[in-house]
Amino acid sequence: MSRLRPWATVLSAMALLSAACAPSAPPAPAPPAGASQPAQPIDSGPFPTKPIEIIVPFAPGGGYDAVARQLAVPLQKELGQPVVVKNVPGGGQRIAARQFQQSEPDGHTIMYGSDTPLFTSTFVDAAEGFDIFSWLWVAGIRGQTPMVAVPGNSPYKTLEDVLTADKAGKKLRFGHNGIGGFLPTQVAFANAVGIKNGVWVGGFQGTADIAPAFIRGDLDIEVWSPLSSTTKFVESGDFRPLAVLDAKRSPTLPNVPTARELKWPGVDKLEALGSQSGFAAPPKTPADRVAKLEKATLKALKDPDFAKWAKETGVAEDLIPSTGKDFGILKKAEYELWKTLTEELKKAVN
């Protein structure tokens, strides 16, 4: 059943409580609630009149790519035009973000990426060629519960084993695909549990190439998200999950305990690490076209074939169908929370 994450409402409260003691972040305009639409005519004309392009800022084979391609099928039925996925990996999502920002704001281009890491990357490197605060949220699609895991043949069986190795001076290697990718989550995790000797190994494109390196033992520990992208590796024994970072166990991995059950340190911060993803439209896209995309997306998420695929892959439990307005409010709370980790991210990069 589709649902908002149990901790989603906690994000706003956590952000407010931590704001007073948070490290100062670089000045940035307040992100929009996502509900406001540009001042445009009520009817901007026939739409769509050509194929719809979904920009995915990651290489083919990952979770975002899979969801986008599966949703493209019912979206095509709803919109009456072909819907194609364009993969634009690299640059910690910035290459895709720039292309998206510069695309014609006519509703024929939308983006499906991981905006929270992209937002946090601007704490360290100023945004160039894109302005995430100007994007228009079309609809919320998915919540992403993270899982902490070690390779299947790792000597570490528990977080306590990991922390013991860390205290002994062992370098713990985390793989990532840039500050606009997994790096912020890895840094936030290490900060929450007290890991001092994390080593941030970059140069990856995403899950599709981090997973093989992880399985080979080239990396020591990872925070994976979403669960459905890596469940197959858990089932094969290539990944040894230590915990899921959510308020309750995942139906996808019912035998894996939560960080709260295991009494991990920093559990409140850990449970807030799973970001939410949705479709965005470029700034100045006419409001009526955004509304039509929103309606089509919400109907596509209920499509029987998509629902069947989502259930079989474990994606179903992550779905959070929501309007652009509601989703924008949730994203603003996430942005405020991540601001508190600015200094830790700077240290990791430098």
Residue pairs with C-beta under 8 A, 6 or more apart in sequence:
2 301
2 316
2 319
2 320
2 321
3 320
4 143
4 320
4 322
4 330
5 143
5 145
5 246
5 274
5 276
5 320
6 246
6 247
6 248
7 246
7 247
7 271
7 272
7 274
8 143
8 276
8 320
8 330
8 333
10 268
10 271
10 272
11 272
11 330
11 333
11 334
11 336
11 337
12 333
12 336
14 268
14 272
14 337
15 333
15 336
15 337
15 339
15 340
16 336
18 337
18 340
19 336
19 340
22 339
22 340
22 342
23 340
23 341
23 342
23 343
24 342
25 123
25 339
25 342
26 122
26 123
26 126
26 342
28 122
28 133
29 133
30 133
30 332
31 119
31 132
31 133
31 331
31 332
31 335
32 133
32 134
32 328
32 332
33 325
33 328
33 329
33 332
34 136
34 137
34 324
34 325
34 327
34 328
34 329
34 331
34 332
35 137
35 324
35 325
35 328
35 329
37 136
37 287
37 290
37 291
38 136
38 283
38 284
38 285
38 286
38 287
40 284
40 286
40 287
40 288
41 286
41 288
42 287
42 288
43 288
44 286
44 288
44 289
47 106
47 107
47 286
47 288
47 289
47 292
48 79
48 80
48 81
48 107
48 108
49 81
49 108
50 81
50 108
51 81
51 82
51 83
51 84
51 108
52 75
52 76
52 79
52 81
52 82
52 83
52 84
52 107
52 108
52 109
52 110
53 83
53 84
53 85
53 86
53 103
53 108
53 109
53 110
54 68
54 71
54 72
54 83
54 84
54 85
54 86
54 110
54 111
54 112
54 279
55 86
55 88
55 96
55 99
55 100
55 103
55 109
55 110
55 111
55 112
55 113
56 64
56 65
56 68
56 85
56 86
56 87
56 88
56 96
56 111
56 112
56 113
57 64
57 88
57 89
57 93
57 95
57 96
57 97
57 111
57 113
57 114
57 118
57 180
58 64
58 65
58 87
58 89
58 93
58 113
58 177
58 181
58 205
58 206
58 207
59 65
59 87
59 89
59 205
59 206
59 208
59 209
60 87
60 208
61 206
61 207
61 208
62 206
62 207
62 208
62 229
63 207
63 226
63 228
63 229
64 112
64 113
64 114
64 277
65 85
65 87
66 229
66 313
66 315
67 112
67 141
67 142
67 315
68 85
68 112
69 85
70 306
70 309
70 310
71 141
71 297
71 300
71 301
71 306
72 83
72 84
72 85
73 83
73 303
73 305
73 306
74 299
74 300
74 303
74 305
74 306
75 83
75 296
75 297
75 300
76 82
76 83
77 300
77 303
78 295
78 296
78 299
78 300
79 292
79 293
79 296
88 95
88 96
88 99
89 95
89 96
89 205
89 206
90 205
91 178
91 180
92 117
92 118
92 121
92 177
92 178
92 179
92 180
92 181
92 183
93 113
93 114
93 117
93 118
93 121
93 178
93 180
93 181
94 118
94 121
94 127
94 128
94 129
94 130
94 180
96 111
96 113
97 111
97 113
97 118
97 127
97 129
97 130
97 132
97 180
98 128
98 129
98 130
100 109
100 111
100 130
100 135
100 280
100 282
101 129
101 130
101 131
101 134
101 282
101 283
102 129
103 109
103 282
104 282
105 281
105 282
105 283
105 284
105 285
105 286
106 285
106 286
106 289
107 281
107 285
107 286
107 289
107 290
107 292
107 293
109 281
109 282
110 138
110 279
110 280
110 281
110 293
111 135
111 279
111 280
112 141
112 277
112 278
112 279
112 280
113 277
114 144
114 180
114 181
114 275
114 277
115 132
115 135
115 275
115 277
115 280
115 331
116 184
116 275
116 276
116 331
116 334
116 335
116 338
117 179
117 180
117 181
117 182
117 183
117 184
117 185
117 275
118 132
118 180
119 132
119 335
119 338
120 179
120 180
120 184
120 338
120 341
120 345
121 178
121 179
121 180
121 184
122 132
123 339
123 342
123 345
123 346
124 179
124 345
124 346
124 349
125 179
131 283
134 283
135 280
135 281
135 282
135 283
136 280
136 281
136 282
136 283
136 285
136 290
136 324
137 278
137 279
137 280
137 281
137 324
137 325
137 327
137 328
137 331
138 278
138 279
138 280
138 281
138 290
138 293
138 294
138 297
138 324
139 278
139 279
139 293
139 294
139 297
139 298
139 321
139 322
139 323
139 324
139 327
140 276
140 277
140 278
140 320
140 321
140 322
140 323
140 324
140 326
140 327
140 330
141 277
141 278
141 279
141 297
141 301
141 319
141 320
141 321
142 226
142 276
142 277
142 278
142 315
142 318
142 319
142 320
143 226
143 274
143 276
143 318
143 319
143 320
144 225
144 226
144 274
144 275
144 276
144 277
144 318
145 225
145 226
145 227
145 244
145 245
145 246
145 250
145 274
145 318
146 185
146 189
146 223
146 224
146 225
146 226
146 227
146 244
146 245
146 246
146 273
146 274
147 223
147 224
147 225
147 227
147 230
147 241
147 243
147 244
147 245
147 250
147 253
147 256
148 159
148 189
148 221
148 222
148 223
148 224
148 241
148 242
148 243
148 244
148 245
148 259
149 221
149 222
149 224
149 230
149 234
149 239
149 240
149 241
149 242
150 156
150 162
150 220
150 221
150 222
150 239
150 240
150 242
151 214
151 215
151 216
151 217
151 219
151 220
151 238
151 239
151 240
152 215
152 236
152 237
152 238
152 239
152 240
153 217
154 217
154 220
154 221
154 240
155 161
156 162
156 165
156 220
156 221
156 242
157 240
158 242
158 262
159 193
159 242
159 243
159 262
159 264
162 172
162 195
162 220
162 221
162 242
163 193
163 194
163 195
165 172
166 172
166 194
166 195
166 196
166 197
167 196
169 197
170 197
171 197
171 199
172 190
172 195
172 197
172 198
172 199
172 220
172 221
173 199
173 201
173 218
173 219
173 220
173 221
174 182
174 186
174 190
174 198
174 199
174 200
174 201
174 219
174 220
174 221
174 222
174 223
175 182
175 201
175 202
175 204
175 210
175 213
175 214
175 218
175 219
175 222
176 182
176 183
176 186
176 200
176 201
176 202
176 204
176 210
177 183
177 202
177 204
177 205
177 206
177 210
178 202
179 345
179 349
181 204
181 206
182 210
182 222
182 223
183 200
183 202
183 345
183 348
183 349
184 338
184 341
184 345
185 223
185 225
185 273
186 198
186 200
186 222
186 223
187 198
187 200
187 341
187 344
187 345
187 348
188 269
188 273
188 338
188 341
188 344
189 195
189 223
189 270
189 273
190 198
191 266
191 269
191 341
191 344
192 265
192 266
192 267
192 269
192 270
193 264
193 265
193 266
193 270
194 265
194 266
198 348
200 348
201 218
201 219
204 210
204 213
207 224
207 229
207 230
210 219
210 222
211 230
211 233
211 238
213 219
214 222
214 239
215 233
215 238
215 239
223 245
223 273
224 230
224 239
225 273
225 274
225 275
226 274
226 315
226 318
227 244
227 250
227 252
227 253
227 314
227 318
228 252
228 313
228 314
228 315
228 318
230 239
231 252
231 253
231 313
231 314
233 239
234 240
234 241
234 253
234 256
241 253
241 256
243 256
243 257
243 258
243 259
243 261
243 262
243 264
244 250
244 253
244 256
244 257
244 258
244 259
245 258
245 259
245 270
245 271
245 273
245 274
246 258
246 271
246 274
247 258
247 260
247 271
248 258
249 256
249 257
249 258
249 261
250 256
250 317
251 314
251 317
252 314
252 317
259 267
259 270
259 271
260 267
260 271
264 270
272 337
275 334
276 320
276 327
276 330
276 331
276 334
278 322
278 324
278 327
279 293
279 297
281 289
281 290
281 293
290 324
294 323
294 324
298 321
298 323
300 306
301 319
301 321
302 321
307 316
309 315
310 316
310 319
322 330
